[in-house]
Amino acid sequence: MRRHLDRGVAVALVLAGGLSAAQLTPGSAGQGGGSTPGTTGTSGSSTPGTTGTTGSGQSGTGTGTTGSPTPTPTPTPTPSTGTPTPGAAAPQAPATSTGSTGGTTLPPGPPTIAPETVDSSTNPSGGRTVSPAPMRETAREAQQAKEGVAQVPDADAPPAKAAPLTLAQLVERARATDSRVEEASAELRKFQALYKQAKWAWFPKFEISVGAGGPVPEARNDGVGGPPTTEASYEGDWNLGRVGMTVFSSGNAVLPLYTFGKLTALEKAGAQGPILGAALRERAQDEAGFQAAQAYFSYQLARSGVQQLEEVSKRLEDAAERIAALLKEESPQVTQVDTYKVRFFRQIVEAKKAEAIQGRALALTAIGVLANATPGASVDVVEEELAPEAEVQPPSLERAVALAEQYRPEFTAIAAGIVARESEVLIRERSYFPDLGLAGFYDVRFTTSATRQRSPFAYDPYNDRTAGLGLVMRGTFDIPIKDAQLDQARAELDKLRAQEKQIRAGIRLEVAKVHGELVAAWSRARAYTDAEKSARRWVTSAFAAFDLGTGETRDLVDAFTAYAQVTGDRSKSWFDVRLGMAALARVTGTPPAPGE
């Protein structure tokens, strides 16, 4: 199960990370015209997360619209056939904001584009298609029955739909319900039982036997060891007399009084078990929480990638309409080759969009597994932008290494293991000395066909009653075997100390690697954010020049392609930042900060 889960999360990361944005390459200029037209307009300052402003149809006046964080389905554009459409809307770039649109007015652009919802996609005809996870027939019937009810009393009201999971809720659920955590919890209970066993090792081991048997021949005398008083009591013939039966019970126990420190060392070694088990469970919780963050951010990356690809597809459709209009006017600015180029890029975008939708569905499946959701039940996740609202600087490398040495559960586990091995070596060293203890015993027998002897000098195997206490010394003299056991224990201790050095060096290297990747991702995210702003201005200028007839199609395609590329790179870089913060929290052993 662990291998399948790791593989699922890894595939979700690959799909979501590699396919989140359109990877377009500008084509070469054709005879008498530029390359493929495809551009986007932009608004002013923006923040990722919502759809920005768009221009209105043919009027040429940009009308700002406030972006909505709630995605709505839009029809998927169909490939252009080359037929000119008069007054086609000019393309414009997506701009996002947290609550209002930017102040930049752009050339004519298409209406506002809203990304599709998480559960649906669109078909070329404009109708809704079935999502990658279609609703079951039983769920549809239940929904119809619910809509047919006019009013439901409060006591019989159906339960409200669960709120979408946040990152903190998903991580908490994964840390609590993951199967690996349950396995580690069971291992912890085993260590606790072993410690309890070592703690009570001093308790005496009572060996008691009870039995009954027969037949027993008659054995009678005067009770003080005299001769038999009945003919049947004599042996050597088949005269058994009045036979009977015997019952007996015997027992013994030894209470250790002094063992030369062996019992104390055993209890100390056993006490390390729960410490080790708790550290292993904490490590399993950290792994489950990190994989939950992986799946969460993968979903957010795939979701934003689908939105960006839909925006790109819409812009390409508008560009195709604009080229068709120019061709109808026999404008020398474009050629028929430009129509083919735009159609090619639109099909590439549709292919990338299908892969991004698949990555989004796979990320949701991984989230459901990590959240321990009921099989077949849908899991909703809040929509969150990958770029954090507030800038969070990663700690220095020295600080990260210090946190790892303080909080990593592996250090706690290896330290507990060394203490347990040292106790084992002590026990092996003291095994040459005997154990001193207090011994007790008893033996009680009763036979119905034999006379109990009252004289202490008379032997009575039929009705014996003895008990006693005494000091005992117990030990073995297998010196060669004890020497071998001691050497083995010392070797295991040296091996564990060497592993401690390896763990410390490995964790330092892991922290340095994750910290370096986070710092690099942070630098890339900032650079791509600035590059996206420059690309947005480039697109605006290129589109204005193309609309006025002073720019070529190639310039428009270059600007549009650069904007599409940098938008995807920006989302991927912020994904690397958020995942790097979660990875740094895992390798240092510290819980993620709020918002990470």
C-alpha positions in Angstrom: 0.0 0.0 0.0 2.8 2.4 0.8 4.5 1.9 -2.6 1.2 2.5 -4.4 0.5 5.7 -2.4 4.1 7.0 -3.0 3.8 6.2 -6.7 0.4 7.9 -7.0 1.6 11.1 -5.3 4.8 11.1 -7.5 2.7 10.8 -10.7 0.4 13.5 -9.6 3.4 15.8 -9.1 4.9 15.0 -12.5 1.6 15.6 -14.4 0.6 18.7 -12.4 4.0 20.3 -12.5 4.9 19.6 -16.2 1.6 20.4 -17.7 0.4 23.4 -15.8 1.0 26.0 -18.6 1.1 26.0 -22.4 4.5 25.4 -23.9 4.3 27.3 -27.2 7.0 27.9 -29.7 6.7 30.8 -32.2 6.6 29.7 -35.8 8.6 31.1 -38.6 7.3 34.0 -40.6 5.5 33.1 -43.9 5.7 34.8 -47.2 4.2 38.2 -47.1 3.0 37.9 -43.5 4.1 37.3 -39.9 3.9 34.3 -37.7 0.9 33.0 -35.9 -1.0 35.7 -34.2 -1.9 35.1 -30.6 -1.6 37.7 -27.9 -3.0 38.6 -24.6 -3.8 42.0 -23.1 -3.3 42.7 -19.5 -4.5 44.9 -16.7 -2.3 46.9 -14.3 -1.0 45.4 -11.1 -2.3 42.0 -10.3 -2.3 39.2 -7.8 -2.7 35.5 -8.9 -6.0 33.9 -8.1 -8.9 35.5 -10.1 -9.8 36.4 -13.6 -8.8 40.0 -14.5 -10.1 42.7 -16.9 -11.0 42.1 -20.5 -11.9 44.4 -23.3 -15.4 44.6 -24.8 -16.2 43.4 -28.3 -15.9 45.8 -31.4 -16.1 49.2 -29.7 -12.4 49.3 -28.9 -13.0 50.6 -25.4 -11.6 48.4 -22.6 -14.2 47.7 -19.9 -12.9 46.4 -16.6 -14.6 43.6 -14.8 -13.9 42.3 -11.4 -12.4 38.8 -11.4 -14.3 36.2 -9.5 -12.6 33.5 -7.5 -15.4 31.0 -8.3 -14.7 29.3 -11.6 -17.6 28.8 -14.1 -17.6 26.6 -17.1 -17.0 28.1 -20.5 -17.2 26.6 -23.9 -14.0 25.2 -25.4 -13.1 27.1 -28.6 -13.3 25.3 -31.9 -10.5 25.4 -34.4 -10.8 28.3 -36.9 -11.8 27.4 -40.4 -10.3 30.4 -42.0 -13.7 32.1 -42.6 -13.4 35.8 -41.7 -15.7 37.2 -39.1 -16.3 40.9 -39.2 -15.8 42.8 -36.0 -14.1 39.9 -34.2 -12.9 40.6 -30.7 -9.2 41.2 -30.3 -7.3 39.0 -27.8 -6.3 40.2 -24.4 -4.2 38.6 -21.7 -5.5 37.3 -18.4 -5.1 39.5 -15.4 -5.8 38.5 -11.8 -6.5 40.5 -8.7 -7.7 39.9 -5.2 -10.8 42.0 -5.5 -10.7 44.6 -8.3 -9.3 45.0 -11.7 -6.3 47.0 -12.7 -6.5 50.5 -14.3 -4.9 49.7 -17.6 -7.2 50.0 -20.6 -6.4 47.6 -23.4 -7.3 47.3 -27.1 -10.4 45.4 -28.0 -10.5 42.0 -26.3 -12.8 39.1 -25.7 -15.4 38.9 -22.9 -14.3 37.7 -19.4 -13.1 34.1 -19.4 -14.0 32.0 -16.4 -12.1 28.7 -15.8 -14.0 25.5 -15.6 -14.9 24.0 -12.3 -13.0 21.2 -10.7 -15.6 18.7 -11.6 -16.4 19.5 -15.2 -15.0 20.3 -18.6 -16.6 21.5 -21.8 -17.0 20.1 -25.2 -16.6 21.9 -28.5 -20.3 22.3 -28.9 -20.6 24.4 -25.7 -22.4 21.8 -23.6 -21.2 20.4 -20.3 -19.4 17.1 -20.4 -18.9 14.5 -17.8 -16.1 15.2 -15.4 -13.2 12.7 -15.0 -15.0 11.5 -11.8 -18.6 11.2 -13.0 -21.5 11.2 -10.6 -22.9 7.8 -9.8 -26.5 7.0 -10.8 -27.5 6.5 -7.2 -26.2 9.9 -6.2 -28.1 11.5 -9.1 -31.4 9.9 -8.0 -30.8 11.0 -4.4 -30.3 14.6 -5.6 -33.5 14.4 -7.6 -35.4 13.1 -4.6 -33.9 15.9 -2.5 -35.1 18.6 -4.9 -38.6 17.1 -4.9 -39.0 17.6 -1.2 -40.8 20.9 -0.5 -39.8 21.3 3.1 -38.0 19.1 5.5 -38.3 19.3 9.3 -35.1 20.3 11.1 -34.9 16.9 12.8 -35.0 15.1 9.4 -32.8 17.5 7.5 -30.0 15.8 5.6 -26.5 16.5 6.9 -24.8 19.5 5.4 -22.1 19.0 2.8 -18.6 19.0 4.3 -16.6 22.1 3.8 -13.7 21.9 1.5 -10.5 20.8 3.1 -7.7 23.3 3.8 -4.1 22.4 3.8 -3.9 22.3 7.6 -7.0 20.1 7.8 -5.7 17.7 5.2 -2.3 17.4 6.8 -3.9 16.8 10.2 -6.1 14.1 8.9 -3.3 12.4 7.1 -1.1 12.5 10.2 -3.9 10.9 12.2 -5.4 8.3 9.9 -2.7 7.2 7.5 -2.1 3.5 7.5 1.6 3.9 8.1 0.8 5.9 11.2 -1.5 3.2 12.4 1.2 0.7 11.8 3.7 2.8 13.8 1.2 3.2 16.6 0.8 -0.6 16.8 4.6 -0.9 17.0 4.6 1.6 19.8 2.2 -0.4 21.8 4.4 -3.4 21.3 7.4 -1.5 22.7 5.3 -0.4 25.6 4.4 -4.0 26.4 8.1 -5.0 26.2 9.0 -2.2 28.6 6.4 -3.4 31.0 7.8 -6.9 30.7 11.3 -5.7 31.5 10.0 -3.6 34.4 8.5 -6.7 36.1 11.4 -9.0 35.4 12.1 -9.1 39.1 8.7 -10.6 39.9 9.0 -14.3 41.0 8.1 -17.0 38.6 5.8 -19.4 40.5 6.0 -22.9 39.2 3.0 -24.9 40.5 1.8 -28.4 39.6 -1.4 -30.1 40.8 -2.3 -33.7 40.0 -4.3 -36.8 41.0 -3.9 -40.5 40.2 -4.5 -44.1 41.2 -5.1 -46.9 42.0 -2.8 -46.9 45.0 -2.5 -50.2 47.0 -3.4 -50.2 50.7 -0.6 -49.2 53.0 -1.4 -49.3 56.7 0.8 -49.2 59.8 0.8 -47.6 63.3 1.7 -44.1 61.9 5.2 -43.9 63.4 7.1 -46.0 60.9 6.2 -49.4 62.3 5.5 -52.7 60.4 2.3 -53.1 58.3 -0.9 -53.7 60.2 -2.8 -55.4 57.4 -2.0 -58.4 55.2 -2.6 -56.3 52.0 0.1 -53.8 53.0 2.9 -56.4 52.4 4.4 -56.2 49.0 5.4 -59.1 46.7 1.9 -60.5 45.9 -1.3 -59.5 44.2 -3.2 -58.7 47.3 -3.8 -55.0 46.9 -6.4 -54.6 49.7 -8.6 -51.6 49.7 -7.1 -49.5 46.9 -7.4 -45.7 46.8 -6.2 -42.6 45.0 -3.7 -39.8 45.6 -3.8 -36.1 45.0 -0.8 -33.8 45.2 0.4 -30.2 44.6 3.9 -28.8 44.5 5.4 -25.4 43.7 8.5 -23.2 43.9 9.6 -19.6 43.3 12.7 -17.5 43.4 12.7 -13.8 44.3 15.9 -12.0 43.0 17.6 -10.1 45.7 20.9 -9.0 44.0 21.8 -9.5 40.4 24.9 -7.3 40.1 22.9 -4.6 38.1 21.4 -6.9 35.5 17.8 -6.2 36.4 18.4 -2.5 36.5 20.1 -2.6 33.1 17.3 -4.6 31.6 14.7 -2.1 32.8 16.7 0.8 31.4 17.0 -1.0 28.0 13.2 -1.7 28.0 12.5 2.0 28.8 14.0 2.9 25.5 11.4 1.0 23.5 8.6 3.4 23.9 10.9 6.3 23.1 12.0 4.5 19.9 8.4 3.7 19.0 7.2 7.2 19.5 10.0 8.5 17.3 9.1 6.1 14.5 5.5 7.1 14.7 6.4 10.7 14.5 8.5 10.0 11.4 5.6 8.2 9.8 3.3 11.2 10.7 5.8 13.6 9.1 6.0 11.5 5.9 2.2 11.4 5.7 1.8 15.1 6.3 4.4 15.9 3.7 2.7 13.7 1.1 -0.6 15.4 1.9 1.1 18.8 1.2 2.5 17.4 -2.0 -0.9 16.3 -3.2 -2.6 19.5 -2.0 -0.1 21.8 -3.9 -0.1 19.5 -6.9 -3.9 19.9 -7.1 -3.6 23.7 -6.8 -0.9 23.7 -9.6 -3.0 21.5 -11.9 -6.1 23.6 -11.2 -4.4 26.9 -12.0 -2.8 25.2 -15.1 -6.3 24.3 -16.4 -7.4 27.8 -15.9 -4.4 29.2 -17.7 -4.8 26.8 -20.6 -8.5 27.8 -20.9 -7.4 31.4 -21.0 -4.8 30.7 -23.7 -7.3 28.7 -25.7 -9.8 31.5 -25.6 -7.2 34.0 -26.7 -6.1 31.8 -29.6 -9.8 31.6 -30.7 -10.1 35.4 -30.6 -6.8 35.7 -32.5 -8.1 33.3 -35.2 -11.3 35.4 -35.5 -9.2 38.6 -35.8 -7.0 37.0 -38.5 -10.1 35.8 -40.4 -11.5 39.3 -40.3 -8.3 40.7 -41.7 -8.2 38.1 -44.4 -11.7 39.0 -45.4 -10.6 42.6 -45.7 -7.6 41.4 -47.8 -5.2 43.0 -45.4 -1.5 42.5 -46.3 -0.8 42.3 -42.6 -1.8 38.5 -42.5 -1.8 35.5 -44.7 -3.6 32.2 -44.8 -0.5 30.6 -43.2 -1.2 32.5 -40.0 -4.6 30.8 -39.8 -2.9 27.4 -39.9 -0.4 28.4 -37.3 -3.1 29.5 -34.9 -5.1 26.3 -35.5 -1.9 24.3 -34.7 -1.3 26.1 -31.4 -4.9 25.7 -30.4 -4.7 21.9 -30.8 -1.5 21.8 -28.8 -3.2 23.8 -26.0 -6.2 21.4 -26.0 -3.8 18.4 -25.7 -2.0 20.0 -22.8 -5.3 20.9 -21.1 -6.4 17.2 -21.2 -3.2 16.2 -19.5 -3.6 18.9 -16.9 -7.1 17.8 -16.2 -5.8 14.2 -15.7 -3.2 15.5 -13.3 -5.8 17.4 -11.4 -8.0 14.3 -11.1 -5.0 12.2 -10.0 -4.1 14.7 -7.3 -7.7 14.7 -6.0 -7.5 10.9 -5.8 -4.2 11.1 -3.8 -5.8 13.6 -1.5 -8.8 11.2 -0.9 -6.4 8.4 -0.1 -4.3 10.5 2.3 -7.4 11.9 3.9 -8.8 8.4 4.5 -12.0 9.3 2.6 -14.6 6.7 1.9 -13.9 4.9 -1.4 -16.0 6.6 -4.1 -16.7 9.7 -2.0 -15.8 13.1 -3.5 -13.2 15.2 -1.7 -13.4 19.0 -2.0 -10.3 21.1 -1.6 -10.2 24.9 -1.1 -8.9 26.8 -4.1 -5.8 28.6 -3.1 -3.1 30.5 -5.0 0.3 29.1 -4.8 2.0 32.5 -4.3 1.8 33.2 -0.5 0.0 36.3 0.6 2.8 37.3 2.9 6.5 36.9 2.1 8.0 34.2 4.3 11.7 34.0 4.3 13.3 30.6 4.8 15.6 30.2 7.7 19.4 30.2 7.3 21.1 26.9 6.6 22.8 27.0 10.0 19.4 27.5 11.7 17.8 24.7 9.6 20.6 22.3 10.6 20.2 23.2 14.3 16.5 22.7 14.1 17.0 19.3 12.5 19.5 18.2 15.2 17.0 19.2 17.8 13.7 17.9 16.4 14.3 15.1 13.9 12.8 11.9 15.4 15.7 9.9 13.9 18.1 11.4 16.3 15.8 10.5 19.2 15.4 7.0 17.9 19.1 6.4 17.4 20.0 7.8 20.8 17.4 5.4 22.4 18.9 2.5 20.5 22.4 3.3 21.7 21.3 3.4 25.3 19.5 0.1 24.9 22.7 -1.5 23.4 24.8 -0.1 26.2 22.5 -1.8 28.7 22.8 -5.0 26.8 26.6 -4.9 26.9 26.4 -4.3 30.7 24.1 -7.3 31.1 26.5 -9.5 29.1 29.4 -8.3 31.2 27.6 -9.1 34.5 26.3 -12.4 33.3 29.6 -14.0 34.6 28.3 -13.3 38.1 25.6 -15.4 39.8 22.2 -14.2 40.9 21.3 -14.2 44.6 17.7 -14.7 45.6 15.1 -15.9 48.1 13.7 -19.3 47.2 10.5 -20.9 48.5 8.9 -24.3 47.9 6.1 -26.6 49.1 5.0 -30.2 48.4 1.6 -31.5 49.6 0.4 -35.1 49.0 -2.6 -37.1 50.3 -3.5 -40.7 49.6 -6.8 -42.3 50.7 -5.4 -45.8 51.1 -2.2 -45.0 53.1 -1.6 -44.1 56.8 0.0 -40.7 57.3 3.3 -41.0 59.2 3.6 -38.9 62.3 7.3 -39.6 63.0 9.8 -37.1 61.3 12.1 -40.1 60.8 9.6 -42.1 58.8 9.6 -41.7 55.0 6.0 -41.0 53.7 5.7 -40.7 49.9 1.9 -41.0 50.1 1.1 -38.2 52.6 4.1 -35.8 52.4 3.7 -32.2 53.6 6.8 -30.0 53.3 7.5 -26.3 52.7 10.4 -23.9 53.2 12.3 -20.7 52.4 16.0 -20.2 51.8 18.7 -18.1 50.2 19.9 -19.4 46.8 22.6 -18.6 44.4 22.0 -19.4 40.7 24.4 -19.2 37.8 25.9 -21.0 34.8 29.5 -21.7 33.9 29.3 -21.6 30.1 32.2 -19.1 29.9 33.0 -19.5 26.1 29.3 -18.9 25.2 29.2 -15.8 27.4 32.4 -14.5 25.8 30.8 -14.8 22.4 27.6 -13.1 23.5 29.6 -10.2 25.0 31.6 -9.7 21.8 28.4 -9.8 19.8 26.7 -7.1 22.0 29.8 -4.8 21.8 29.8 -5.2 18.0 26.1 -4.2 17.8 26.8 -1.2 19.9 29.7 -0.1 17.7 27.5 -0.6 14.6 24.8 1.6 16.0 27.3 4.3 16.9 28.5 4.2 13.3 24.9 4.5 12.1 24.4 7.5 14.3 27.3 9.3 12.5 25.8 8.3 9.1 22.4 9.6 10.1 23.8 12.9 11.3 25.8 13.4 8.1 22.9 12.3 6.0 20.4 14.6 7.7 22.8 17.6 7.4 23.1 16.8 3.6 19.4 16.4 3.2 18.7 19.7 5.0 21.4 21.5 2.9 19.8 20.1 -0.3 16.2 21.0 0.6 17.3 24.4 1.8 19.3 25.1 -1.4 16.3 24.0 -3.5 14.0 26.3 -1.6 16.3 29.3 -1.9 16.7 28.7 -5.6 12.9 28.2 -6.1 12.3 31.5 -4.1 14.7 33.3 -6.5 13.1 31.8 -9.5 9.6 32.7 -8.3 10.5 36.3 -7.8 12.3 36.5 -11.2 9.4 34.9 -13.0 6.9 37.2 -11.3 8.8 40.2 -12.6 9.2 38.6 -16.0 5.4 38.0 -16.1 4.8 41.7 -15.6 7.3 42.6 -18.4 5.7 40.0 -20.7 2.2 41.4 -19.9 3.4 44.9 -21.0 5.1 43.3 -24.1 1.8 41.7 -25.0 -0.1 44.9 -24.6 2.4 46.8 -26.8 2.5 44.1 -29.5 -1.3 43.8 -29.6 -1.7 47.6 -29.9 0.8 47.7 -32.8 -0.9 44.7 -34.5 -4.3 46.3 -34.1 -3.1 49.6 -35.6 -1.5 47.8 -38.5 2.1 48.7 -37.6 3.1 45.4 -36.1 3.6 42.0 -37.7 2.0 38.7 -36.7 5.4 37.3 -35.7 5.9 40.0 -33.1 2.4 39.3 -31.7 3.1 35.5 -31.6 6.4 36.0 -29.9 4.9 38.2 -27.2 2.0 35.9 -26.7 4.2 32.8 -26.5 6.6 34.4 -24.0 3.7 35.4 -21.8 2.1 31.9 -21.9 5.5 30.4 -21.1 6.4 32.7 -18.2 2.9 32.3 -16.7 3.4 28.6 -16.5 7.0 28.9 -15.2 5.8 31.4 -12.6 3.1 29.0 -11.3 5.6 26.1 -11.3 8.2 28.1 -9.4 5.7 29.1 -6.7 4.7 25.5 -6.5 8.3 24.6 -5.9 8.5 27.3 -3.1 5.4 26.0 -1.3 6.5 22.4 -1.6 10.0 23.4 -0.6 8.7 25.0 2.6 6.8 21.8 3.5 9.9 19.7 2.7 12.1 21.9 4.9 9.6 21.5 7.7 9.8 17.8 7.2 13.6 17.5 7.1 14.0 19.8 10.2 11.3 17.9 12.1 9.3 21.1 12.8 5.6 21.4 12.0 4.7 23.7 9.1 3.9 27.3 9.9 0.4 28.6 9.4 -0.3 29.2 5.7 2.4 26.9 4.5 
